[in-house]
């Protein structure tokens, strides 16, 4: 998954959003008491 323009603000914002989503998902999984994988 090559990202040549990963330094652009748009890419940074996207990665930040994905990171937040992942964190929320992990938190929800831990709250439910299930392992992510």
URTA-V690807 format. One line per field, one symbol per residue. ss: DSSP state (a for helix, b for strand, c for the rest). psi: psi as a letter, one per 30 degrees, with the letter a starting at -180 (. if undefined). burial: + if it has 16 or more other C-alpha atoms within 10 Angstrom, else -. A space follows every 10 residues. Layout:
# URTA-V690807
ss->???
psi->???
burial->???
This chain:
# URTA-V690807
ss->ccccccccaa aaaaaaaaaa aaaaaaaaaa aaccccc
psi->ikiehffkee eeeeeeeeee eeeeeeeeee efgkke.
burial->---------- ---------- ---------- -------
